[in-house]
Amino acid sequence: MKPLSVLNLAIAFVIFALVGALTLAIFPTLMFTPFTGLMFLGIAAVLFYFGRKVVALRKGESRKLSATGAMNVAMFAYSSAWVSAGSLGFFIGSALSMLRNLHSTYVRISIAGALLSAVGALILLIIAVIVERWCQIDDDDESGPSNGLEEAT
């Protein structure tokens, strides 16, 4: 698995910001609440907890997490980074699109919900990138990938 590319995450952010702005241009009555941000914060807390278990496993301190579990944490962090980058872009793009109707109380409340959800997505994105970096394997082996035939002979 290739490590996360911050450039690719930024591209996803921009694409989903445009999708969010277009969505609010088509459906201007879409309402955002901060509950999505709370969900992102809960996922970030779980991801950080298991990321610390991976760090302990790498130091040899804990055996409560197996190598397969560490791989699952890495995939969880990888996918969380992509989802949170897209969601962050969508919420920011939507909030920017709603600024044209700022005179309405409904829109101000929806912008606040979108921005709070964006903060939750940003926190998840930061934690996901950090945990994904914790889960990377040090590449000490300089030879290419083995297919197992050399070991059998």
N, C-alpha and C positions, 0 to 999 in steps of 0.2 A: 504494500500500500504506500503510495506516495504521500509525503507530508502535505498538510494543507498549504495552499498558496494564498497569501493575503490578497494578491492581485485578482485571483479568480473570485474570491469572496467579495471584493470590491465591485467586480463586474456584475455579480449576482445582485448586489445591493442596488446598483444603478438600474439594472433591468427591472427589478421589482418595484423600484421607486416610480419608474415610468408606468408600470402596470397599475400601481396604486393610484397615481394621478389620473390615468385614463378611466379606471373603474369609478372614481368619484365624479368624473366628468359625465359619465353615463348614468350613474345611480347616485344623485346628490343627496339622497336621504339616508344613506348608509350610516349607521350609528356605531361608534366604537366605545367600549367600556374598558376600564383598567383591569378587568379580571383576566384578560389574556396576559398582561404583564405579570400578574401574580402567578399564573401558571408557569411562565418562563422562569420566574425566580425560584419556584419549587423544583423545576427540572434542573436549574443551575445548582441548587443545593445538593441534590442527589448526585449529580455528576461530579461535583467537587468532593463529596464524601468518598465515592468510589475511586476518584483520581488519587486521593491521599492513600487509599489502600494499595494502589498500583505502585506509588512511590515507596511505601513500606515493603512491598514485595521485592522491588528492585534492590533495596538495601538489605534484604534478607531478614527483616524483622518479623514479618507476618506470614503465616501460611494459611490464612483464612480466605485468600484469593488465589486461584490457580492461574496458570499461564493462559489458559483458555478464557478465564474470567477477565484477565487483563486485556486480552484481544477484544473481548466484547465491550469493555470500557472504552478502548480506543475507537471502535466503530461507533459507539454511542456518542463520543465526543466529536468525531468526524461529521456524523450526520446532524448533530445538534448545531454545529457551526454553520453548516449550509442552510439549515432551516431558519436559524436565527438571523443570518445575513439577509435572506430573502424577506423574512418578516419585518426586519428593521427597515429595509428599503420600502416595503409596502406601506408601513405605518407612516414613515416620513413623507413619502410621496402623497399619501392620502391627506395628511395634515396640511401640506403645502397647497394641495388642490382645494381644500376647504377654506383657505384664507380669503378667497374672494367673497365669501358669504359670512364674514366675521361679525356682521351686525346682528345676526340671529343668535339667541341664547342657546338654542339646540345645537348649532354648529360649534359654538365655543365649548360646550360640554363634550361634544364628540371629538374635537381637537385635543382637549385635555386627556380624554381616554386613549386616543391614538398615541399621544406623546408619552403617557405613562406606560403603555404597552411597548412602545419603542425603547424606553429605558430598560424594561425587563428583558427585551430581546438583545439589547446591547450588552447587558450584564451576562446573559447566557452566552453570547458570542465570545466575549473575553474569556470566560471560564472554559468554554469548549476549546478554544485555541490553546490555552495554557495546559489543560488536561491532555489534549492530543499531543502536545510537545513532551509531556511527562511520559507518555506511553510509547514514544519512539525507542527503537532498539538501537543500541550503539553498534555500529557496523565495524567490527574488528576483523572480520574475515575478508581478505582481499581477493580471494578466488571467486569465480563466477558461481551462479546457482548450480547446485548438484541435482542430478536426477536419481541418485541413490545407487547407480550401477557400480560406481567406484568403490563404495563401501562393501558391496557384496563380493568383490573379488579379492 
